[in-house]
Amino acid sequence: MPNKIQYVFVILIFTILIGIAIIYTIPNPRYDLILSNYPLLIEAFFTTIWISLLTLIGTLILGFVVFMMLRSSIVIIRAIAEVFSEIIMGTPLLVMIFLVVYPVGQLIDNKNKLFLGIIAMILYNSPYVANAYESTAAVVGYDQYVVMNIYNFKWYQKYRYIILPQMIKPFIPSLINNLSSVIKGSALLNIISISEITYMTTVISNKSYAFIEGYYIMWLMYLIITIPLSLLAKYLGKKVSP
């Protein structure tokens, strides 16, 4: 209980500090000019959420494929995964979005910027998730692999019954870190005019000339998403712990 009280106290202090910053760092704040467009802000808020969720789902799938390829006994498959990971991890997300939406989009004759933007984010995040899978797979000891080989487990049996169940708990912190990265990375979709939080608040701020107010509101909207997710991850982590 004392730890919970201290935790709540710290949250309260930070909330007060944020409130002071929002109220007193601007001489004549004009938040009403931004908040009067609340329907657009709410729409952008939920757009950011579902874009992030779709990206996370796609990233978990592609990341697992890359993870399995990296663990393959076939050299060419492992080499493809390694080269793919190095190229993607060496490319900034902003550049990745531009390349997928414009050159690749023209090549495949697809002009759906939202779809291509999500694909770009999935590609960008998948090597990092693959590394997270690899790190959590380390919880499975060498002795367990020996036993699986003795009983002639097929590769899918190893992962279905032994490896994946043990990866769930240690993977949760990495999952939340990647989700937070996806949410914050989605802000870069504003360069292709996707109506997420950053794009919409920027447009409203430019029209109302309330630039600082717009960034404060943008900041709070992201915190409203990321902080509850972090708390939920901690709660779920305790639930899955033995």
C-alpha positions in Angstrom: 0.0 0.0 0.0 2.7 2.6 0.8 4.3 2.0 -2.6 0.9 2.7 -4.3 0.5 5.9 -2.2 3.9 7.1 -3.3 3.1 6.2 -6.9 -0.2 8.2 -6.8 1.7 11.1 -5.1 4.3 11.2 -7.8 1.6 11.1 -10.5 -0.2 14.0 -8.7 3.0 16.1 -8.6 3.7 15.6 -12.3 0.0 16.4 -13.1 0.3 19.7 -11.2 3.6 20.5 -12.9 2.1 19.9 -16.3 -0.9 22.0 -15.4 1.4 24.9 -14.3 3.3 24.6 -17.6 0.2 24.7 -19.6 -1.3 27.7 -17.8 1.6 29.9 -17.0 4.1 29.5 -19.8 1.9 31.4 -22.3 1.1 35.0 -21.5 -2.3 35.1 -23.1 -3.4 31.5 -23.8 -6.0 30.9 -26.5 -6.8 27.3 -25.9 -10.4 28.0 -26.9 -9.3 28.5 -30.5 -8.0 25.0 -30.6 -10.6 23.3 -28.4 -13.5 24.8 -30.4 -12.5 22.3 -33.1 -13.0 19.4 -30.7 -14.9 17.2 -33.2 -11.8 17.2 -35.4 -9.5 16.6 -32.5 -11.6 13.6 -31.2 -11.7 12.1 -34.7 -7.9 12.5 -35.0 -7.5 10.9 -31.5 -9.3 7.8 -32.5 -7.6 7.7 -35.9 -4.3 7.6 -34.2 -5.5 4.8 -32.0 -6.7 2.5 -34.7 -3.8 3.2 -37.0 -1.5 2.3 -34.1 -3.4 -0.9 -33.3 -3.4 -2.0 -37.0 0.3 -1.3 -37.2 1.0 -3.2 -34.0 -0.9 -6.3 -35.2 0.9 -6.2 -38.5 4.2 -5.7 -36.8 3.7 -8.6 -34.4 3.0 -10.9 -37.4 5.8 -9.7 -39.7 8.2 -9.5 -36.7 7.5 -13.1 -35.9 8.2 -14.1 -39.5 11.5 -12.3 -39.4 12.3 -13.9 -36.0 11.6 -17.4 -37.4 13.7 -16.6 -40.4 16.6 -15.5 -38.2 16.4 -18.8 -36.4 16.2 -20.9 -39.6 18.8 -23.5 -40.3 18.8 -22.6 -44.0 21.5 -20.0 -44.6 19.9 -18.1 -47.4 16.7 -17.6 -45.4 18.7 -16.4 -42.4 20.7 -14.1 -44.6 17.6 -12.5 -46.2 16.2 -11.8 -42.7 19.5 -10.3 -41.5 19.9 -8.1 -44.5 16.3 -7.0 -44.3 16.7 -6.1 -40.6 19.9 -4.2 -41.2 18.4 -2.1 -44.0 15.2 -1.3 -42.2 17.0 -0.5 -38.9 19.4 1.8 -40.7 16.5 3.7 -42.3 14.7 6.6 -40.5 11.0 6.2 -40.2 10.4 9.5 -42.1 12.4 8.2 -45.0 10.6 4.8 -44.9 7.2 6.5 -45.1 8.3 8.6 -48.0 9.8 5.7 -49.9 6.8 3.4 -49.4 4.1 6.0 -50.1 5.6 7.6 -53.2 8.2 5.4 -55.2 6.7 2.1 -54.1 3.1 3.4 -54.2 3.7 4.5 -57.8 5.4 1.2 -58.7 2.4 -0.9 -57.5 -0.1 1.7 -58.7 -1.6 2.3 -55.2 -2.5 5.8 -54.2 -4.0 5.0 -50.8 -1.6 7.0 -48.6 -3.2 5.7 -45.3 -2.7 2.0 -46.3 0.8 2.6 -47.5 1.7 4.7 -44.4 0.6 1.8 -42.2 2.7 -0.6 -44.3 5.7 1.6 -43.9 5.3 1.6 -40.2 4.9 -2.1 -40.1 8.0 -2.6 -42.1 10.0 -0.2 -39.9 9.0 -1.7 -36.6 9.2 -5.4 -37.5 12.9 -5.9 -37.0 12.7 -4.3 -33.6 9.9 -6.7 -32.6 11.9 -9.6 -34.1 14.7 -8.6 -31.7 12.2 -8.5 -28.9 11.1 -12.0 -29.7 14.7 -13.2 -29.8 15.4 -11.7 -26.4 12.3 -13.2 -24.8 13.0 -16.6 -26.4 16.2 -16.7 -24.3 14.1 -17.7 -21.3 13.9 -21.2 -22.8 17.0 -23.0 -21.5 19.3 -25.3 -23.4 18.0 -28.3 -21.4 14.5 -27.8 -22.6 15.7 -27.9 -26.2 17.5 -31.1 -25.5 14.3 -32.7 -24.1 12.3 -31.5 -27.1 14.8 -33.1 -29.4 14.7 -36.3 -27.4 10.9 -36.5 -27.8 11.2 -35.6 -31.5 9.1 -32.5 -31.3 8.3 -30.9 -34.6 9.4 -27.3 -34.9 5.8 -26.0 -34.6 5.2 -28.3 -31.5 8.3 -26.7 -29.9 6.9 -23.2 -30.4 3.2 -24.0 -29.7 3.7 -26.0 -26.5 7.1 -25.0 -25.0 8.7 -21.8 -26.4 5.8 -19.4 -27.0 4.0 -19.9 -23.6 7.2 -19.0 -21.8 7.8 -16.0 -24.0 4.5 -14.3 -23.1 5.4 -12.8 -19.8 8.8 -11.3 -20.6 7.5 -10.1 -23.9 4.8 -7.8 -22.4 7.3 -4.9 -21.6 8.7 -5.1 -25.1 5.2 -5.1 -26.5 4.3 -1.9 -24.7 7.6 -0.2 -25.6 6.9 -1.0 -29.3 3.3 0.1 -29.0 4.4 3.4 -27.5 6.9 3.8 -30.4 4.2 3.1 -32.9 1.9 5.7 -31.3 4.6 8.3 -31.3 5.9 7.3 -34.7 2.4 7.7 -36.2 3.0 11.5 -35.8 5.2 11.3 -38.9 2.2 10.3 -41.0 1.3 14.0 -41.0 3.8 14.4 -43.9 1.4 12.5 -46.1 -1.6 14.4 -44.7 -3.1 11.6 -42.6 -5.6 13.1 -40.2 -4.0 11.8 -37.0 -3.3 13.9 -33.9 -0.2 15.7 -35.1 -1.6 16.6 -38.5 -4.9 17.8 -37.2 -3.6 19.9 -34.3 -1.0 21.5 -36.6 -3.7 22.4 -39.2 -5.9 23.9 -36.5 -3.0 25.7 -34.9 -1.9 27.2 -38.2 -5.4 28.5 -38.9 -5.9 30.0 -35.4 -2.3 31.2 -34.9 -2.3 29.4 -31.5 0.9 27.4 -32.1 2.1 26.8 -28.6 -1.4 26.0 -27.4 -1.7 23.5 -30.2 1.5 21.7 -29.2 0.4 21.5 -25.5 -2.9 20.0 -26.5 -1.1 17.6 -28.9 1.2 16.6 -26.0 -1.7 15.9 -23.7 -3.6 13.8 -26.3 -0.6 11.5 -26.7 -0.2 11.2 -22.9 -3.9 10.3 -22.6 -3.1 7.3 -24.9 0.3 6.2 -23.7 0.0 6.5 -19.9 -3.1 4.2 -19.5 -1.5 1.7 -21.8 1.6 1.6 -19.6 -0.5 1.1 -16.5 -2.4 -1.6 -18.2 0.8 -3.4 -19.2 2.0 -3.4 -15.6 -1.4 -4.8 -14.5 -1.3 -7.5 -17.1 2.3 -8.3 -16.3 1.3 -9.1 -12.7 -1.7 -11.2 -13.9 0.4 -13.5 -16.1 3.2 -13.8 -13.5 3.3 -17.2 -11.7 
